[in-house]
Amino acid sequence: MKRRLFFKNAACASIGFGITKYSTNEKSKRGIQFCFTVEENRLQFFSEVIKEPIKIVHIADTHLFKDDERGIPFHKYSNRMAKAYNQTTHFQTRIKTNPEEAFEQTLTFAKEVNADVIILNGDIFSFPSEAAIEWVQSKLKDTGIPYIYNAGNHDWHYEGMEGTLESLRDTWIEKRLLPLYQGNHPLMAAYDIKGIRFLAIDNSTYQINEEQLGFFSDQVTNGMPLVLLVHIPMYAPGKSILFGCGNPNWRAATDSNFEIERRPKWPEDGHTSTTLKFHKKVFTAPNLLNILSGHVHQNSIEIIKGKPQIVAEDNASGGYLDIDLLPMNEQDKKLIL
């Protein structure tokens, strides 16, 4: 069976850590030490601030197109994306599959490995179909595993529907997606798991607003070890325009898909100053362990100022990230700290 490799490498880095309960000895004053290894779609992340193992199954870009008679009035807005992922090729086996099958297989894997959390990091849906959203809720409930949902740019987008990206996102979160947030703020929320804080911040319009920037700044000040969840990857030098959040080349002149996607064109002047401040804040946050994202349907790792960003393969093709956050054992501390 031929398998497409993601990565086979290891990386170690040190990030500075602010004044927190962990800064109690000479080692921590030098900054938190961490090491991560990646093989195919499995990531193991070791750090002295991780006190208990945490198993994560990270899913992005399933692009479910499931629909029923309730979606008939919206066909003129959903027609293109309803046909986009009817059949896919599995990222490992290269056998034909489809989004529903791939999603169910990933949830089965999450149960088999007794995951602590399932992260749904955007574009789980190709459009906000009631049938698809209800189906996902049911499947997640059956796992019995806690989950975090963060919207992507397709989750709330009916193509060709009038309105700004922000107003359309607000509308369809309220009308369809809201139950997936489990009572948490749809645009920014913190989830604490075994001493690590997961921050789900919605950048599905490619932009960050002032409230989100303030929220993230407060989390940095808090000092807890953070994992940032964003659907659209944070810009990294050398990456394409799709790495849009904070990308200095993101603007109307580089927007080649707005007509196909039937949405407003990107702004003439590019990102707001708030979005650019957020980008800077992310990569200078002393307590940020890593960033998890999706959107581009291709695995990658970028390291900026010692901060690793891991991008997932699309779940429509069976892709997911199998992540272990692990304490360092004494043997490895001697090597790394």
Number of C-alpha atoms within 10 A of each C-alpha: 6 7 11 13 12 19 16 11 10 13 12 13 16 19 20 16 22 20 14 14 8 18 15 10 8 8 13 19 14 14 19 23 22 24 18 18 15 19 13 16 19 17 19 16 24 23 21 18 20 18 14 14 15 19 19 21 24 27 30 33 32 28 28 31 24 21 19 10 9 11 16 11 9 16 14 13 19 23 14 15 20 18 11 13 19 16 13 18 16 21 22 17 14 15 10 11 19 20 26 21 13 23 26 15 14 22 19 14 14 21 17 10 12 15 22 19 18 22 22 25 28 28 29 30 28 27 28 27 25 17 16 21 24 16 16 18 12 11 15 17 12 11 17 12 15 12 21 21 25 27 30 28 22 23 26 26 25 26 22 15 16 12 12 13 20 11 11 16 24 16 15 18 20 13 13 16 22 16 16 21 17 11 9 15 12 21 20 18 22 20 16 12 12 12 15 20 20 22 22 27 25 26 26 26 19 24 21 24 15 13 12 20 20 13 15 23 15 11 19 21 14 14 19 24 23 24 20 19 29 25 30 27 25 26 22 18 10 7 12 13 17 16 21 25 26 26 23 14 17 23 17 15 13 13 17 11 11 13 12 10 17 15 18 16 18 20 13 12 12 21 21 13 14 18 22 18 14 23 18 12 15 22 18 17 22 24 26 25 26 20 24 25 26 30 25 19 17 13 20 15 16 18 15 15 12 19 21 19 23 20 27 28 27 27 31 31 28 27 25 27 24 22 18 19 19 21 19 23 11 9 8 12 15 9 7 14 17
